[in-house]
Structures are given as structure tokens and as C-alpha cells.
Amino acid sequence: MIQSTVASSTFDFSRDYVLENERVKLIPLGEKHLPDLLYYALHESDIWFYSSDKPTDNEAMIKYVKAALAMREDKQGYAFVVWDKEQRKFVGCTRYYRMDVRNKVSAIGYTWYSKLAQGTGVNKNCKYLLFDFLFEKMGFERIEFEADSENKRSIAAILSLGCQQEGLLRQNKIRTDGTRRNSAIFGLLREEWLAETKEKLQIRL
């Protein structure tokens, strides 16, 4: 059965929330996970082609993790490392960010997976747990996504989760290669999740 290990209905940035089902386990990101993540920085650097961050060496990955932890300390975000139960190893990261506890809104992003984890159902399982936790355990009302408008793979994945595209931010970010990107914006509401999106996504897990 799908379950989320929680202790409160109010989001507490000081708590270590663990989200888990039969396929994946989302564990709060910590510096202790650096050795596992560094492998991907050194051997699969192309998975960050569309990312605004590019943790493709030891120093950059350390900076990436410390920035994620600082975001949690500032109560602006909460990052997880992804454990794949089939492969029995860590295969990526994902994060709540731009968290607005007062207005019950959060973005999900900074998501990346190893090549062997892509297209295996890991992402859908992770997103199900992240949606379920915020909407049903924490009472959030809206979740947002942002993607490079040229990243067709990412956009298709977001749409497949039941999110709606709401607009386009023109040239709002700089890619790691120095070019500017347009960002497609997507949203999912709690009422949509409860009405149909949850059931549709659960069937596909």
C-alpha cells in the first residue's frame, strides 16, 4: 500500500519526512548522500542539459547540495534524494521549492534521475508521493511546475501527471550554456487531484 510517513498536518521544515511506496523511497537530502550523487555528476553529466544548475563535478555537486539544505533552513524548500527499490540504490533528487506555507502553494522541481531510472516509472511514483503528501497530509491547495520550453521530454512527463499548462515566461532564465530560455508553467490544484488526477495517476503506477 502507498503510504507517507508524517507526524503533523502543518509543514515543519525541521522534521525529516520520509515518503515511501513499494517502488521508491524519498528521503530528506543530506550531505551524507554526496558520495552516491557524485557518481552521476562525474559519469552522467548530460542529464542536466536543460537544467539551470549543472552539478557536473565534485565542487558543483557539493554546492548543489548545500544550496538545497540552505533552502530548507530558510523555509523556502525541502529536497529529497530518491531511492529506487528495484535497483537498490539512489537514482536522483527532487524538491519542493518556492514553498508558501501561508498560501498553501509550492513548486516541485530540481528533479533529475539517472539514465537507468528514466522511463521506468520512478518519476510517476515520486510525483504521486509528493502530491499526496502536500495535498492530503499538509493541506496545500496548489502545486506548480516550470520547464524549459524546449525540453519536450520534461513537458510530456509533467502533462502525463495531470497538470495543466498555464502560460509561458519569456526568456526568464539563463541556461548553463549561456543562452536564455523560455519557461513553460504548469499547475495542479488540490480539487483536481482529489476529483480525478489522483485516481488516474494511481492506476499508472
N, C-alpha and C positions, 0 to 999 in steps of 0.2 A: 504494500500500500504506500501511496505517496504521503509523505509527512514532512513537516517543518518543525525543527526543534526551536521553540521560542519560550520566553518566560514572561512576556509583557505585551500589552496591546499598545503601548507607547514606545516609539522607536528610541532606543537607548544606544548611543554610539559607543558607550563604554563596555557593552556586553558583546560577547562572542557568539553571534548567531550562526548556527550550522544548519544548512538546508540540504535535505537528502531524500533521494528515492532509490529505486532498485538499480538505476543506471549510473547516476552521478552523485557526487557529494561536494557541496560548496562550503569551503572552509575559509574563515576570515584570513586575508592575506597578511603575512608577517615576514620579517627579514629572514626567518628560518627557512623560508621557501626559496630563497635566492639560488641555492645550488641546483635545484630542479629547473628553475626558469632560465638559468643561464645557458643551458643546453640549446634552447630554442633561439636565444639571442645569437649564438655562435654558429648554429647549423641550419636555421630556417629563417633567415633574416627577411626573405621576400614576403613572408606572411604579413608584414607591416607596410606593404607598398602604398596603401591608401590611408594609412594612419597619420595623424598629426604628430604622434610620438613615434620614435624609432629606436627601441631598446635593443640595438644590434651588437652590443659589445658589453663587457663586464661593467664598465663605468656607467654606460647608459641604462643598463638594466637596474643597477643599484639606485640610480637617480629616479627611475620609473617607480620602483617600489617605495622609496622614501617619500616621493610626491603623493602616492596613494595613501600612505599612512598619515601624512600631514593633512590630507583632505579629510580623513576620518577624525583626526584630532581637532580640526576646525569645524566639525559637524556639518560638512558640506558633501561628504561622500562616504561610501563604505564598499571596500573592494574584497572580492573573493578569489581564491585560487580553486581551479576545477580539478577534481579527482575523478578519473574515468574508471569505473569499477570493472569494466571488461578488460581494459588494457592494464589495470592496476598500476597507474601512475598519474602524475599531474600532467594535464594536457593543455592548460591555458588559464586565462583570467577573465573576469567580468566584474562590473562595478555599478553600483548606484552612484550617481553624481548629480550635481545641481539639486541637491535634496532640499526641499522646502517643507519642513515638518508642519509649519503653521498652516499652509495652504494645501497640504497633503498632495504634493506633486513631486515627482522625481524623474530624472532621466536615467536610462540604462545605456551603458557604453563602455568604452575602453576594453572591448571584448575581442579576444583573439584565441585561436585554437591551433594546436599543432596540425600538420598536414594529415596525419593519420586519423585525427579526430574529426576532421571536416567531412560533412556529408554522412555522418554515422548516426545522427540522432542526438548527439551530445548537446548541441545548441538548443534544440527544442526542449529537451529535458531541463536544461539550465533555466531557460526562459519561463517554463511552466513554474518552476520553484520560485523564481524571482517575482513573477506576477502574483502567485498565490500568497506569498509572504506579505507583499506590500498591500495588496487589495484586501485580503481576508484576515490577516493577522494584525496588520498595522493600520488598517482603515484608510489607506491612501485613495485618492479619487482619480488620479491621472498619472500615466507613465508616458514618457517621451523618448523618441529615438532621433538620432541625427546621423546621416551618412553622406559620404562623398557622392555627388550626383552621377559620377562615372563608375562607381563601384556597383555594378549590376548584381553581383553575387550577394553582397550585403543587403541591397534593397530588396531583392527577391526573398531573402531569408526573413527580413522584417515584415514584409507583406504576408508571408506564409503564416506568421504568428497571429494574424488577425488585426494588425494595426492599419490605420488609415493614413495615407499621405495627406498632409495638410498645407504644404507650401514648399517654397524654395528660398533659401537665403543666398543671395548672390555674392560670390567672392568674399565670403566671411572668414575664411581660414587659409593659412599657408600650408601647402603640402611639404613633406620633408625634402622634396627636390627643388623647392623654392617657388613653384607655380602656385597660383591661387585657385581655390576650389569653390564650387557652389555646393551648398549642403541641403539635401532633401530632409524635410522634417515630417515626422510621423507621430501619431498619438493613439493611445488606447485608454478608454475610460473604464472606471470600475463597473458601471452599469452595463457596458458592453461585455466585459469579462464575465460577469455573472449571468447575463442573458443568454449568451451563445458561444463566445470565444473560448471560454474555459473548456466546455464540453468538446468542441471541435478539436482543440489542441490536445486534449487528453486522449482522444481516440487515435491520434497520430503518434503518440509516444511509443 
